[in-house]
Amino acid sequence: MWLKTTAASLLVLATPVFAEEAAKARPSAAATTGGNAPDTLGTLLSLGAGLLAVIAIIYGCAWIIRRMNGMTGMNNNAIKVVSVMAIGARERIALIEVGGQQILLGITPSAIRTLQVFEEPVVDAGSGNSGDFARRLQSMIGKSWTAPNKE
């Protein structure tokens, strides 16, 4: 695929040269009429080659992305996101489960930090949204829950 992309790029770069040589080889309509008529065939060839190059680049990028996704591994069961809670506009706390342990992560736009590693599960990962994750987290940290109960 890399070879095809390189060949397409070289073709695109060489197309104006080919069009110019073809225009020099045949007598132009501008020379016979005395005016400056645009080279329609050269323009169409150049535009067509540019369009083909853009399409080839799009397919090449899609192929590369598909190949890179396969390299990340397909075992999605090793890490489970148990719960995520927004702290601010761009800050979050996430509870993930890895190898039987639950890990509390602080996520900001510039970093991900481990806040706590729990030896025993805080929240059952199979129960889905438990709704009381925030209350349990606050009780384990030692702060009181001040939001009204949702019942």
C-alpha positions in Angstrom: 0.0 0.0 0.0 2.9 2.3 0.8 4.2 1.7 -2.7 0.8 2.6 -4.2 0.7 5.8 -2.2 4.2 6.8 -3.2 3.5 6.0 -6.9 0.3 8.1 -6.7 2.2 11.0 -5.2 4.8 10.9 -7.9 2.1 10.8 -10.5 0.5 13.9 -9.0 3.7 15.7 -8.9 4.6 14.8 -12.5 1.2 15.6 -14.0 1.7 19.3 -14.6 5.0 18.5 -16.3 3.3 15.9 -18.6 0.6 18.4 -19.4 3.1 21.1 -20.2 5.1 18.8 -22.5 2.0 17.7 -24.3 1.0 21.3 -24.8 4.4 22.1 -26.3 4.3 19.0 -28.6 1.0 19.9 -30.3 0.3 23.2 -31.9 -2.1 25.1 -29.6 -5.3 26.8 -30.6 -3.9 30.0 -29.1 -1.0 30.0 -31.6 -3.3 29.6 -34.6 -5.9 32.1 -33.4 -3.5 34.6 -31.9 -5.3 34.7 -28.5 -4.5 33.3 -25.1 -6.9 30.4 -24.8 -6.6 28.3 -21.6 -5.3 24.8 -21.9 -8.5 23.0 -21.0 -7.1 19.4 -21.3 -4.1 20.2 -19.1 -6.3 21.8 -16.5 -8.7 18.8 -16.5 -5.8 16.3 -16.2 -4.3 18.3 -13.4 -7.6 18.5 -11.5 -8.4 14.8 -12.1 -4.9 13.8 -10.9 -5.3 15.9 -7.8 -8.7 14.4 -7.0 -7.3 10.9 -7.4 -4.4 11.8 -5.2 -6.7 13.1 -2.4 -8.8 10.0 -2.6 -5.7 7.8 -2.5 -4.5 9.6 0.6 -7.8 9.2 2.3 -7.8 5.5 1.6 -4.2 5.2 2.7 -4.9 7.0 6.0 -7.9 4.7 6.6 -5.7 1.7 6.0 -3.0 2.9 8.4 -5.6 3.6 11.1 -7.1 0.2 10.6 -3.7 -1.4 10.9 -2.9 0.6 14.1 -6.1 -0.4 15.8 -5.2 -4.1 15.3 -1.9 -3.5 17.1 -3.5 -2.3 20.3 -4.7 -5.7 21.2 -8.2 -7.2 21.2 -8.5 -8.2 24.8 -11.0 -5.6 26.0 -12.0 -7.8 29.0 -8.8 -7.1 30.9 -9.7 -3.6 31.9 -13.2 -2.5 32.9 -14.4 1.0 33.6 -16.7 0.6 36.6 -17.8 4.2 37.0 -16.8 7.7 36.0 -17.8 10.9 37.8 -17.2 14.5 36.6 -15.5 16.7 39.1 -15.1 19.9 37.0 -15.5 21.0 33.4 -12.6 18.8 32.2 -11.7 16.8 35.3 -13.0 13.4 36.1 -12.6 10.6 38.6 -12.8 7.1 37.1 -12.9 3.8 38.9 -11.5 1.0 36.8 -11.1 -2.7 37.5 -7.8 -4.5 36.5 -7.0 -8.0 37.6 -9.5 -8.1 40.4 -8.3 -4.8 41.9 -10.2 -1.6 41.6 -8.1 1.6 40.9 -9.3 5.1 41.4 -7.9 7.5 38.8 -7.9 11.3 38.6 -8.1 12.4 35.0 -7.3 15.9 33.8 -6.5 17.1 30.3 -2.8 16.9 30.9 -2.4 13.9 33.2 -3.9 10.7 34.6 -2.9 10.0 38.2 -3.6 7.0 40.5 -5.5 8.3 43.5 -6.2 5.0 45.3 -5.8 1.3 44.8 -8.5 -0.7 46.5 -7.6 -4.3 47.6 -11.3 -5.2 47.9 -13.9 -4.1 45.3 -15.7 -0.8 46.2 -18.4 -1.2 43.6 -19.5 -4.4 41.9 -18.4 -4.1 38.3 -21.2 -6.4 37.0 -24.1 -4.4 38.6 -24.0 -1.6 36.1 -24.7 1.9 37.3 -25.2 1.7 41.0 -25.9 5.4 41.5 -24.4 5.5 45.0 -20.7 5.4 43.8 -20.2 9.0 44.8 -21.5 8.4 48.3 -19.3 5.3 48.8 -16.3 7.2 47.5 -16.9 10.1 49.8 -17.4 7.8 52.8 -14.1 6.0 52.0 -12.2 9.3 51.5 -13.7 10.6 54.8 -15.8 13.5 53.5 -19.5 13.8 54.1 -22.0 13.6 51.3 -23.9 17.0 51.2 -26.0 16.5 48.1 -29.7 15.6 48.7 -30.7 12.0 48.4 -32.2 10.9 45.1 -35.0 8.5 45.8 
